[in-house]
Amino acid sequence: MRTARARGGRGTVRTRVRIAARAAVPAALLTAAFLTSSAPSAASAAPATVPAAPATATAAWYVSFHGGADGSGVNQLYGYDTAGALVQSAVLATGASDPALAELRGMALTASGDLLVANATQHDSTVLQYGLPGDDGVRPIVPPDGVLASSTTAGAGLAHPYGLAVLPSGGVAVSSQDSQVVTLLTSAGLPDPPSGGAPWWASHHPDADLPPGTLVPSSADVPAKDGGLVAPRGILVAPAAGDDAGGGADPVLYVADNGAQAVRSYDAVTGEFLGDVLTASHDGLGSPVGLALHDGRLYVTSEGTDDVMSLDLSSGKTHTVVSGKVDHIGLDHPSGLSFGSDGRLYVASRIAQQVIAYTLDAKGDSATAASVFLDGLPDQPEQLLGLLPAGVGSGDPDPDPGSGPGPGQGQPGQPAPGDGPTTGAAAVAGAPGARPFGSASALAATGLAASTAQTGTTAAAVLLLLGAGLLLGAGLVLGAASRVARRA
């Protein structure tokens, strides 16, 4: 009987209420403290050096298209996210006072995050310069007129430009299809040197009449066997072999010479011809177009054979990375190529109007899987520029190769449902040209740092509200316990 009374009597009720009230307070306080301390602050979410905030979707890729001087095709850069959804159908400003766009080709980012674009139309050959994107994702021109260089300011060498590469010095190399030269510009867009060619050519071919700023001459002025170019396309600047740590050796300029059926190498400072590194006769190369650098290997699109080849810059070994169809997907006149933040190799297939993503083996020597990343594009894709630095962007390769977006998906008016920008851990990325990977300017150029900061701030606010709610709950428990105790 004593036990029954103890469980059902007033003393037992009072004791339970007191225990519950006492337990609720420290539990709520500890939980709120943990949540509050776990919440990222706005200061820790974004580095102080990163400018604030575009709130628009983040473009992971820029794509240039064939276009046309008569207005045909797409004369604009499109921006796509890591899932292949179109997030920007007009990357470049097109106001009344902005440059006219036609036949856009090569792209490159400067160390400050500015975007350089080759405007390749023959009657208006220019290298355009755009600043960081605004809140709407559109890049405004760099004053006064958005033109870094033209045939008027840079000389006759700048004619129908194609490839762009930024040197460590800040200079800009430009390949031109009609003049068949590579011109070196200062960061201000002036030819370097202001007359004639680079030092090596001036001393070895003093009689050649070279346009201002000629870093590599045309085969019309210097025989092709001595390094003169026949039909230059993509270009890339890389550290000299064995000089990745910056030991002082001049960087190397690689040129895809479509007409010479070779990838040719030059000293990027003096212009000295260093020899051909890939050829048709020795390596089976056919009309090279695009170049990309990744993990010490040079990757080349071969439009004449619909292949992708690679060259190990340390050992000199070559491999055919993509040959024929992979997972029933083949290339049709490949042009630009770049590595994504997921570690895959992305290749523009011009005639098919697609971009194909390839998973490579551990050494990067052979494609093991393929999927269509962009399909049904509105025009022939020319060049790709990956924007996300290493360790940023969507991570997982498509688990079902070949099941990329269907025709028209990701095009204007038909964005992929639910495909917004994504962030997270990713593999090491690479891309053509000089890119400020890992820098605040690179993150600012994509708007990614700002979106990360906004996410962190929102999470902190939510967690603080949860903590406050728990504290309020504890107060209600205390009040209830007090009333029950008085009634008891």
N, C-alpha and C positions, 0 to 999 in steps of 0.2 A: 504493500500500500504506500510506503514512503517513496518508493521509486516512481509510482504512478503520479503522485502529487507533485514530485519534483519536476517531471516533464511537462505537466499540464498547468501548473500553478503560475501565479503572477510573478514570482521571483524568477522563474525560468524565462518568461517573456522579456522582463526587464534586462536580464543578463544578455540574451541574444541581441536585443536592440543595441545595447552598449558595445558589444563586440563588433556588430556590423558597422556602427558609426565610426568606431575607432579604426577599423580596417579600411573603410572607404577613403578616409582623408589621406593617409600616406600613399595608398595605391594610386589615387588620382594625381597627387602631387608628383610622384615618381614618374607616372606615365606622361604627364604634361611636360615635365622637365626633359625626359628622354626625347619626346617628339620635337620640342623646341630646339634642343641642342643638335638634333639630327638634321634640321631644316637648313638647306644651303642659303647663305646670305646673298644678296644681290652683288656684294663686292667680290665674293668668292666665285660667283657663277661666271663672271667674264673678266678678263684682264683689263686693267685700267687703260691699256694702250689701244684697245679695240674701240672704234667709233660705235656710237649707238645706231642703232636699230632698224633695219628694214623689217617690216612685219609680213612681207610677202613670202611665198613659197621659195625654197632655196633651189636654184639651178645647180646641178652637179655637172652638166655637160653643156657646152655650146657647140652647135653644128652650123657650118656654112654650106651653102648650096650653089649649084651651077649658075642659076640666074641668067640674066641676059641684059645687054645694054638697051634693048628695045622694051624693057619692062617685063619680059617674059620670065617665067620661073619665079623662084624665091630670091629676092635681093635683100635679104635680112638674115640675121643670126637668130636661130631658135634655141631656147633653153629647155633642157629636160632634167627631170629629177632622177634619182638613182633607180627608180622603178620603171623608167622609160615613159613617164607621163609628161606631156607638154605643160610647162609652167610659165613659159615666156615666149610669145610669138613675135615679139619685137624687142630684142635686147638693145639695139642701138637707137638713139634718139633720131627722130625724123621730122623735126620742126621745120618751119619755113626757112630758117637760117642755118640749118644743119646740112652737112654734105649729102649730095645725091649718092645713093648706093646702087652698085651694079657689079655683078660677077665677083662676089666676095670669095676670097680664098684663104690664105694662111692667117693664123691668129697667134698672138703671144702676149703673155702678161709681163709687165715690168716689175721691178722690185717694189714699187709703191702700190701695185695693184691696178695700174692703168692697163687698159686693153688696147693692143695694136691690131689692126685689121688691114689686110691687103685688099684694096679696091682695084680689081684687076681689069676693068674695062679699058680697052686700048686708047680711047679718046680722052680718058680721065684717069690716068694711072697715078694713084696716090697711096700713101700709107696713112691710115686714119688713126686717131688717138682719142680714146674715151676714158672718162674717169670712173670712179666707183659707182655702183648702181644705187639709185635712189630707193625710196620706200616702195615704189611701184616696180622695182627690178630693172628699170630702164637705165642705161648708161648715158650720161650727158657727154657732149663733146668737151675736150680740153681746150680752153680758150687759147687763141681768139676764134679759131674757125674749125678746130678738130682735125686739121691736116698737119701731120708731123712732117711729111715730105711729099713733093710732087716732082714730075719731070721738069718743071720750071725751076724749083729750088734745088733739086738734087742732081740735075743734069740728065743727059741722054741715056744714062745707064738704067734709070728707073722707067721701064717700058713694059707694060703688061705684067705687073708683079705677081708673084705666086707665094713663095715661102718666106717666113719670117723667123728670126732667131735673135734672142737677146744675149749679148755677151756679158761676162762678169764685170767688164768695165762700164756697162751701161749703154754701150753702143748697140746698134741694131743692124743686123745683116739682112739683106733683101735679095731674093733671087727674082730675075725677070725673064719671061719667056721670049720676048721679042728681041731684046738686046743680047740675050744669052750670057749675062754676067751676074755676078753677085756683088752688090754695092754695099759698102759699109757707111752707115750714118752715125753721127754723134747722137747723144741723147736729145739734142735740140733739133735733130733732123737734117743737119748739114752734111754734105759728103766729106768723107775722111779717107785720104787727103782731099783738099779742095780742088786739086787738079791732078790728072793722071792717076796712076795705079798705086797699089801698096808697094812697100819697099822692095820686096823680093822680085816682083815683076819689073819694077823700074830698073833694077840692076841686071836682071837676066834677059830682059827683052826691051832694051832702051829705045828701040825704034818703033815699038808698038804705040799706036795712038789710042790710048785708053780713056774712056769717059771718067769724069771726076768720081773719086771714091771707089774705084774698082778694086775689090778685094780678090776676086777671081775673074779673069778675062774670058771673052768669047773665043770660040775656035776660029772665028773670022780674023782675030788678031794674033792669036797664039795657037799653034797646031794642037789638035785634040790629044795627040800622044804626049805632049808636054804639059797638059793640064788645062787647055782651053775647053770651055763648056760648049756642048752642042744644043741641049734642050733642058736646062735646069728646072727642077720642080721643087720638092720638099728639101729643106735644109735643117740642120741641127748642130748645135755647139755642145761639145762634151769635154770633160777633162782629158788631158793626155793620158794614155795608158800608164797605169802605175802612179798617177799623180792625183788620186782622188782626195788626198788630204791637203791639196793646195801647196805643193812643194815649190812652185814657181815656174813650172813649165807652161808654155803657152797652150791655151785650149785648142782643140781641133774642130775644124768646121767640116761636116760631112754634107755632101751634095748628092741628091738623087738625080743623075743625069739621064733623063728619059731617052734622049737621042743616042747617047754613047753606050747605052745598055750597061751602065756601071754606077756604082756608088763610089764617089771620089772623095779624097781627104786632103785637107789643106791646113796649114798653120793659120789659126783664126786671127792672128795679129799681123804677121808679116805677109801672109798670102802664099807662102811657099807650098808648092805642090808636093804632097807626101806620098802620092800613089793611089791606085784603085784598090779598094778593099773587098768589093764584090763585083763580079763581071758575068756576062752571059756565057762566055766560052769556058770559064773555069767553074762557075757555081750554078749555071742554069738560070741566071737572073734574066727577066724579060721586061724591059721598060719600067724601071722603078719610079715610084711616085712619092709615097709617104715614108717618113722616118720617125722612129720613137726609140727612146733609151730606157732600159729597165734592168736593174741588177747587173750592170756591167755588160749588157748585151745590146747591140744595135738591131732593131727590128725594121724590116723593109717590106712594103707592099710591092708586088711584082704584077702589074696589070696585064702584061703580055702573057703571063702563064696562070693568072688568077691564084697566085700563091702568096704566102708570107714567109720570108726568110729571116734568119738571124745570124749575127756574127758576134762571137765572144771577143771583146776588144782586148782581153788579156792574152788568150791563147791563140786567137786567130781562127778557131774552129767555126765552121758554118753548119747550119741546120735548116732544113725546110720545115718550118713550124706548122704551117697549114698547107696541105696539098690535097686538091680535089675536095670531095665532100666529107664533112665530119658530122655525124649524126644526121645524115641526109641533107645537110645544108652546105651549099657551095658559094663561093665568091664570084662576082661578075664585075670585072674591072675595079679591083680594090684601089682605094686612094688613101685618105687619111687614116691614121690609127693612133691609139693611145691606150695606156693601161688605166683601169679604174681603181677606185679605192677598195674594191673587193678582190683585187689581185688578178682580175681577168683582163684579157686583151680584147679591145673593142676595135672593129675594123669597118670602115665605110665601104659598102658594096654599091658602086655608083649606078650601074645599069639596073640592078635589082631594086634600087631605091630602098635599101635596108642598111641597118647597122647590126653586125653580128658580134656576139660576145663569145669568146673562147676561153675555156679553162685549160691551162697548160700543166704539163707534168712538173715534178718537183724542181727540175733543173731549168725549166722554161724553154726546153728545146723542141717540144712537140705538143700539139693540141690534143687533148683527151676527150673533150666534150664541147658542144656548141649549142647556142640558142639564139633565136632572133630577138634582139634587144629593141630595135625600132623597125617597124614594118609599114608599108604603104605610105612612105614619105612623099610630100607634095612635089619634090624635085630631087634631082640627083645630089646626094650628099658629097661634099668635097673634102672638108677637113673637120676634125674633131678636136676639141680642147677640153680636157678633164679639169675640173675646178677644185675638187675636194682634196685636201692634203692627206698624207698617210695617217691612218687610224681614224678617219672621219668618213661617215657616209653609211649607206646600207651595206650590210655585211654579207648576206647569204646569197651564193650563186643560185640561179634558177634550178630547182630540183628536177625539173622536167625539161631537159634541153630540147629546143625546137618549139617550145610552146610560148613564144614571146607574144607581144601585143598583136592582135589581128589587124587586118588591113584597115587603115584609117584611124586606128586607136592612137591617141596622143596627138592628133592633129587639131587645128583650130576648130572649136565648136564641138569636138569629140574627145575631151580629155578622159583618161581612164578613171572610172569611178573609184573614189577613195584613195587614189594614189597621190598622197601629199609627200612632201619632203621627209626624209627619215634621217636619223642620226644614230650613232652607236659605234662600237668597235669595228675595225675593218683591217684588212691586210695592207701591206706596203703598196703604195701606188707609184706610178711613174707616168711620164707624159712627154710629148715632144717639146723641145725647146727649153729655155730657162724659165723655171717657175718658182715663185717664192713659197714653196711648200713649208708648212709649219710656222710661217710668219703670221703676225697679226694682220698684215695687209691682205694675205691670201684668204684668211677667214672673213675679213671685212668685205672682200670682193664678192663673196657668195652670200653674205647676210647670215651665215651660220652662227657666228659667235653671238650675234645679237639675239637670235632665236633661242640659243642655249641660255643666255642670261635671263630672258623673259620666262622660260620654263622654270628655271631655278627660283626666280622670285615668286612665281605663282605657287610653286610647291611649298615654299616657306610660309606663305600666307595661309594656305590650306591647313598646314600642320599646326600653325599657331592657333587657328580657330578651333581645331580639334582639341588642343590642349585646354583652351578656355572653356570649351563645352564640358570637358571632364571635371574641371574645377567647379563649374556651376552645378554639375551633378552631385559632386561631393557635398556642396552646401545644402542641396535639397535633402540629401540623406541625413545630414546632421540635424536639420530642422525637424524632419519626421521623427528622428530618434528622440529629440527633446520632447516633442508632443506626446509620444507614446509613453515616455518615462513619467511625465506629469500625470497622465491618465492612470498609469499603473500605480 
